[in-house]
Amino acid sequence: MTGIMERISKKRTKNEAKMTKPGTEWKNVNVIYDINKHLNGFLWCQGELTKGKSKVSWDNVCKPKEQGGLGIKDLKLWNEVLLVKQLWNVISKKNTLWVKWVNSENLKGKSIWEVNAKANSSVGWKEILKLRDKIRKHVIWKIRDGNSINAWYDNWNTGGPLCEIVTTREIYDAGLSIDTTVAELIVMGEGKWPEGWENAYHILNLYNLSRLQEGKKDDIFWVDKSGHERVFGTKYVWKDLCCSSPRVDWHKIVWFSKCIPRHSFIVSLAIQNRLNTQDRIAIWKPNDIIQCVFCKKCLDSIEHLFFSCNFSKEVWREMQKTLNVNMAFSWGNTVEELLVYYIWQERNKRIFKEDRRDEKTMVQIIKEAIRLKLAGLEVKDSRTIKEVEDRWSVQFQIRKNRSVR
């Protein structure tokens, strides 16, 4: 990962040097794109990304594991989440130096919801303003003293912001201004709407001009997708801005607490039929004569390679004898994950390195991998644990009982 960041840093320095030449205009260099490109290359090529090497699109890679992805954060979306945090600080009028500067230089007494970006505004400020429409439905105020809530632009009831209902002309005709706070609206109208408004806008009946609670500051909440009001946190923003996909029923099979990541990665590709098996390669090279490296009978495929080929069947049978269990030839547990990984590894060794290992050697390698995995587990002492230790010639890390005070 250090090498990736070094390459990005060198590229950035080179671009900055170009941009500082006389007569050259500054360009917006997409840092996120550069980083994602290098991460994508690292995942599929262990280096520079080359065309056709990605087996799964980067958008799918960045999905949560329960949705079939690898759980890698989408940096573009994460950048938006962090910008939303800055926007939230402005909306909630947080007492920070930056918010004070924004109010003084950019807002100048106006609501964050009504200002427009100027031609000379910074790129960061423009990006923040673009996010307003995206999060507006997630922001709601709860009236306490009413002094922090703009009566027209802030959302303080289920009906939405009043600026979407009442025109600016009607606001001024009623003797009010666009800077009016909820406290001023309630006090000036004595808890009532200006004359004729309720008849003209029936939705105003949803807005409760309740009594103010002097001395208590107004509260602001993030409303998540399910309608729950939350104290603002980037984890809620992330969940709500993510484009959710259907959950896959196999994620618990692949990504369990004691899984080996590289094994789980190969199994996830196999389940999604994204491994470069010969049945897929044959589509690109229809004239090439290719056969399964194990049985030499047909093209290998996910089904053939892991479940139907005689070589794979023999490895499965030997492991059944070793474990004294009757495993079905399907996806389902840690041992099967190891089998899939090492069968795929053996297939590639025979194709690219002309290195061969027979079924018994494969079984020994898988057994050793299981033994090493067991040695790293911390367990409670029991008779069953002793039997497993004797059978696999391994010594577990025994969890000590905590003393009760």
Secondary structure, DSSP 8 states (H G I E B T S, - for coil): -HHHHHHHHHHHHHHHHHHTSTT-------HHHHHHHHHHHHHHHSSS--TT--SS-HHHHTS-GGGTS-----HHHHHHHHHHHHHHHHHTT---HHHHHHIIIIITTS-TTT----TTS-HHHHHHHHTHHHHGGGEEEE-SS-SSSBTTTS--STT--GGGTS-HHHHHHTT--TT-BHHHHHHHHTTS--TTHHHH-GGGGGS------TT---EEEEE-TTS-EE---HHHHHHHHS------TTHHHHS-TT--HHHHHHHHHHHTT-S--HHHHHHH-TTS----TTTSSS---HHIIIIISHHHHHHHHHHHHHHT----SSS-SHHHHHHHHHHHHHHHIIIII-----HHHHHHHHHHHHHHHHHT-EE---HHHHHHHHHHT---EE-------
